[in-house]
Amino acid sequence: MAKVTRKLEVLVLNPIAQIGLKRLPAERFSVVKESKAPDVILVRSQDMHAMKFDANLKAVGRAGAGVNNIPVAELSKLGVPVFNAPGANANAVKELVVAGMLIAARNLAPALDFVKGLDKNAKDLDKQVEGGKKAFAGVELPGHTLGVVGLGKIGSLVADAAIRLGMNVLGYDPEITVDAAWSLPSQVRKAQSIEEVLRASDFVTLHVPLVEKTRNLVNAKNLEQIKHGAVLLNFSRDGVIDDAAVLKGLAAKRLRCYVTDFPSAELIGKLGVVALPHLGASTSEAEDNCAVMVADQVREYLQHGTMENAVNFPDARMTRESPYRLAIANANVPNMLASISNAMGSRKINIHNMLNKSKGEMAYTLVDVDSPVPEAAITELCAIKGVLAVHYLPVEQ
């Protein structure tokens, strides 16, 4: 790709907070609602799986955490990074989880339904209220145990909030990162399995992505081990809990309540189910945070090749030591660096600095060189087996 002299088109598929869009300088970016060949696509919830992608596409930004609505594997083959905003909506989700626990603990949903069903003109209204409230007596949170499955940013915040409310917290995450472990409150006890969490917890909340190994993570088999009368909360992803198994658990009184942010035809109207309309990140603050975070990441990638929070490529940041930079998305295969170096050397282009990072089957390479890179050299790089995309990012004079 030669030096860009035109504005980069940013196709917005869903409303994105203006505070985020303003992070894309108007002199370099043009935000549009329709485009057949955008440079960037920004999205929140719209399903992109049926979309056809032009060769001009350079990046996709999801103003949120989950990317189930984006064909990540297809975009990876095109060398297009998919950026998301992990943690930007964490506080919003944490607050809703706490609200969900309180709704379940104090039986607020059926209590509200009871009041709505009262005849406001009844002469004995006060008597009906006093007589009916006994059915909704609940419990307080302090002293009870919350099991947290998934201890990333959201899980850690939920654990901390529960501890501050006087709860005991049991955590389980077999893939916890070093950074997440450092941010986890020291009072969190570590469980060795999800079954241990289910057996020991009065409330269980899940905070994991939906991937193949987390689909139906809570299912008919392990729900048989859940503590009698427990409350299950899902503000994670639709699909990580088997809804049919939950309904059986509620019918058998093993579960007292299921609070979910993912209503389905199977769940709506069922006794013991509190279903919310996917409100997890629905705050003005979370929408702003997500928009700003993903816009910054996309801008830094297009200007400097910086890769941060791309779900399909490794994080990569290299201080600029030259005005001439190449950003190369490639398959994680042997001899790639040698092939890139040979292509530069054959054209007498000196490599000043180089960074290569890998993530599974994908890899990413940043190359700073001491002189301008001609179009023919970029074409040669694109022809290397395993190279998916090449972007030339000279500093504009």
N, C-alpha and C positions, 0 to 999 in steps of 0.2 A: 504494500500500500504506500503510495507516494505521500509526500507531505500534504496535509489537508489545508486547503485554502478556503473552502466553503464552510458554512455552519454545519455542525453535526445535528441531524434530526433525531429528536427524542420522542418516540411514540408513547403516549400515555394511554393505557388501556382502562384504567380506573382512576377516579379522582385521587390525586396525590396532593398532600398538603402544600400550600404555596410556599411555606417557609423552607420546604425541601427543594422545590423547583427553583427557588431564587439562589440556591447554591450552585446552579449551573449558569455561568456567566452568559448573558444575552448576546455578547459579541462572538461567542463560540458555539452556543447551542440554540437550537430552535425547537421549542416544545410544540408538538402537534397532536391532534386527536386522530388523524388519518394519515397513513403513509404506506406505500407498497414496498419501500426499500429503506426502512429506518436504520440509523446507526446504532440506536439504543432503544430498548423497550423497557418501560417502567410499568409494573403491574402490582396489584394487591391480590384480589381474589379471582379474577377472570381466568377461565380455563384456556390454556394456550396449546393444548395437545393437538388440536386440529389445524393449527396455524402452519402456513408455509413460510419458510424463512429465506430471505434474500441473502445472497453472498455478501452484501454490504453490512450485514448485522455484526456488530462488534461486542456487544454486552447486553445482558438482561439484568434488571434490578428488581428484586421483590421487596416491596415496602412492608416487610413483616418477616417472620421466622420460617414458617413452613413453605416448602416448594413443591407440594404435591400437585399443584395446578400447572406446573411447568415441565415440559419434556426435557429434563436435564440430560439424559443419556444422548438424545438426538443432538442437542446443542453442544455437548462435549465433543462429539465427532466433528463438529464444524469449528472447533477451537474457540467457542463462545463461552466465556465465563458467566455463571449465574450467581449474582451477588444477593445476599439477604441481609437482614438486620437482626441478628441474634441478640437478645437481651434488651432491645430498644423498647419492647412492650412488657418487660418483665414485671415492673411494678404494678401495671394495670391488671395483669393476670393474677399476681399475688393477692391483690385486694379482692378480686372476685372469688378466689379460692377461700379466703377468710370469710367472705360473705356467704359462700356456699356452705361452709361448715356451720355457721351460725343459723342459716336457714334450716338446715337439717337438725341441728342440735335442739333448736327451740320449736320445731314443727311449724314454722312460719307459713309455709305454702298452704297446707290444709287449713290452718287457722284463718288465713285470708279468705280462702274459699268459703269457710263457715260464715264469716261475717258478711260476705257478699250475698249469701243465701238468706239472710235474715230479712224479715219484713220490717222496714223502718217505721211503719205505722202501727206496729203491734203494741198493745197497751202494756204487755209484760216483757218488752224488749230488754230491759235491764236484767230481768230474771233469766231470760234466754241466754244472754251473754255470760252471766255468772255461772249458769248451769252448764253451758257448752264448753267453757274454757278448760274444764278438767280433762277433756279428751286430748288436749294439746300440750300437756305438761312435758317439759323437755329436760335437758341436762345442761350443765355448764361445761365449758371447755377445760379449765384448769384441772390438772391431775389426770386427764385422759391422754392416750397415746395417739399421735399422728404418725402414720407411715408414709414416707415420701419416696416414691419410685422415680428415679431420675434426679440427679443432684447438680444440674447445670445452673445457670443464672436464676431461672425461675424457681427451681426446686430449692436452691439455697435461700432465696428470699422468703419462700413459704416456710421453710424450716425455722428461720430466724424469727419470723412473725409469730409462729406457733409457740416458740420458746418464750417470747415476750408475753404471750397470753397465758403462760403458766402450764403449757402442755409438755409432755415428754415426746421426743421425736426419735423415730427409728428410720434410718435412711438406707436405701439400696441403689447402687449404680455400679455395675461391673466395668463400665467404661469411663469412669470419672477421670477428668483431666487433672493435671497438676494444678493449674490455675483455679479450677473449681474446688479442688480439695483444700487449697489455701483459704478460699473465701467461705468455706463451710463453717458454721458455728461449732465450737469445740464440744458443745453439749449433745450433738447429734450422735446417737449410738449407731454403729454399723451393723447391718444385717448381711447375711451370707447368701440369701436367696429371696425371691419375691414371695415364696411360700412362707418364709419366716415373718415377713412383713404382714402378710394377710392374717397369720395366726395370732400375732401379738398386738395388732392395732385396732383402736376404736374407730378411727377415721383413716382412710387410705386415699392418697391423691397421686395421680400419675403425671409426670412431666417428661415425656420421651417423644422423639420424632417418630413418625410412622414410616417404618421401613419393613422389609419382609420379616425380620426376626422379632419385631415388636408388634406385628399384626396379631390381634387376639392375645396379647400378652396376659391379660386377665381373661380366663376362659372357664368352661364348665368344670374342668378337672381341678384347677387350683382354687376356684371359688368354693369348692367343698371344704377347703381348709380355713376359710375366712372366719374370724372371730364372730360368734353369734351376736347379732344385733349391730354389726358394724355399719358405717356409712362409707360409701364408695363415691369418689369424685373424679370426674374426667374433664379437665380443662386443657388437655394435651392435644389429642388428635382423634377424629372419628376413625374407628377401626382398631385402636389399641385395646379396646375392651369389647368382648363378645356380648352384644345387646341381648341376644336370646338367653344366654347363660345368666345374665343379670336378672332378667325377668323371672327366671326359674328360682333364682336365689331369693328374690323378693317374695315370691309366692310361698316359698318354704320357710319364710321368716328368718333365714340365715342373714340376709341383708335387711337393714331397717330402712335405708333410703339410698337412692342413687341420684346424685346431682351431676348433670352433664351440660356442657355447652354445645352439644351436637344432637339436636332433636331429630328423630326419625319417625316414620309412620309406625314402626314397631313400638316406639317408646311413648309417643304422645298420648296423654290421657290415662296412662297406666298408674295404678295405685303405688305410691312409694317413689315415683319418678318426678324429679324436679328438672325440667328441661328448659334451658335458656337459649335464645337465638344467636349463638356464637358471639357473645359479648366480650370475650377475653381481652381483645386489644381495642375495644370500642370506647376509647377516651380521646379527647382532643390532644392530650399530652402524648399518648402513645403514638397516635397517627403522626404528630409532628416529629417525634423522636425517630420513628421508622423512616420517614421521608428524608430527614436530614442525613441520617446515617447512610442510607443506600445511595443518595445523591452524591455525597462526599466520596464514597467508594468508587462509584462509576466515574466521577470526574478525575480522581487521582489515577485510575486505570488508563483512561483515554489520554491523559496529559503526560504521565510519567511511567505507565506500565505497572504501577503498584497493584499488587493482588492482595486484597484483604477481605476476608469473609466471603469468598467464592466457594460454593458448596461442591464444585466439581474440579477445582484447581487448588494447588497449595498456596498458602500465604507467601508472598515474596515482596520484599522491599529492598531497594538498593539506592544508596545516596548517589545523586548524579555527580559524575566527575567529568562529564563531557556533554556538549550540546547535542550530540548525535547518539540516539538510543534506538535499539531494536528490541521489541517484545515478541517472543516466539512461543506459541502454544504448541505443544508436541506430545506425541505418545511417549510413554516412559519405556524407551527401548535403548539397547546398547549403542555406543558410538555416536550418539546424537551430538555431543559437544565437539567431538572431533570433526564431524561433518560440517558443523557450523563454522568452526575455526578454519577448516580448509577452504570453505566457500569465501570467507573474508580474506584469507591469505592469498588466494589465487588472484584476487583483484587489488592486492597491495593495500588492503584496508587493515590498519592496526587495531587490535582489540585492546582497549584501555582497561576494561574491567568486565567481569562476567559473573552472573549468579544463576544457578540452576537448582530448582526445587522439584520434588515429585510428590504425588499423592495418588496411591493406588496405580491405576493404569495411565494416569495423566501426569504430565510434567510441564514445567514452565521455565523459560530462560530469558533473562535480561542481559543485553549486551551493549556496553558503551564503547563506542569507537572514536578514533581521533579525527575522522574526516567525514564529509557527507557520504551517504550511501546512495549509489545510483539505482535507478529502477531495475536495471539488469541484474544487480546483485540480489535484490529482493525477490525477483523472479526465480533466481537460482536457489535461494533459500526455500522458497515455497515448493520447489520440485524435490527437495530432500525427502526420502521415504520416512514417514512418521511425523513430518511437520504438518500441523493442522491449520495454522494461521500465523501470518507475520505482519506486525504493525511497526511502521517506522515513525518514531516520535521525536523529531528534532525540536529543540527549544526554539520557539518563534522569536526572531530578532526584532 
